[in-house]
């Protein structure tokens, strides 16, 4: 069993003992998503795959928050924000915009990319390096600004 999954299970036990219903709900949601993917693919997920599941959950929460804010549902925004904060605890420290820009510059110089047609090649290179450490939407925007 991966270290990250063990940490999530330990946090679930801690939340149960502390009777923290919000944390328990969020942690069980994470474990449910991990278990679903493990069953679907008939494998045991490693830390990198678990981070992918968690990233997807974070993106879903962020999208939900935007939708609920547009619908003036502050009660639901608060719930989603609380879940987002708990789920975010399992992500590694995110790279700053400057670090992302330097990684993009390095990828551009090593690949010889010089036009917008090279975005796919650069994203492929950077996704393996930055997955879990950086928001890939921000990486994409940085690439576009550097190549345009």
Number of C-alpha atoms within 10 A of each C-alpha: 9 12 10 16 19 11 12 18 16 13 16 20 14 14 17 14 10 11 11 12 11 14 21 20 15 19 22 16 15 22 18 12 17 21 17 12 17 15 11 9 10 10 10 15 18 13 14 13 15 24 21 15 17 21 19 13 19 20 13 13 21 16 13 16 21 12 14 17 15 10 11 11 12 13 10 16 20 14 13 21 15 16 20 19 14 19 21 15 10 17 17 11 11 13 14 11 14 9 12 22 17 12 16 21 16 13 18 20 10 10 13 11 16 13 11 13 10 16 17 11 13 20 18 10 15 20 16 9 12 17 14 20 16 20 18 16 9 13 21 18 10 17 23 14 10 15 14 8
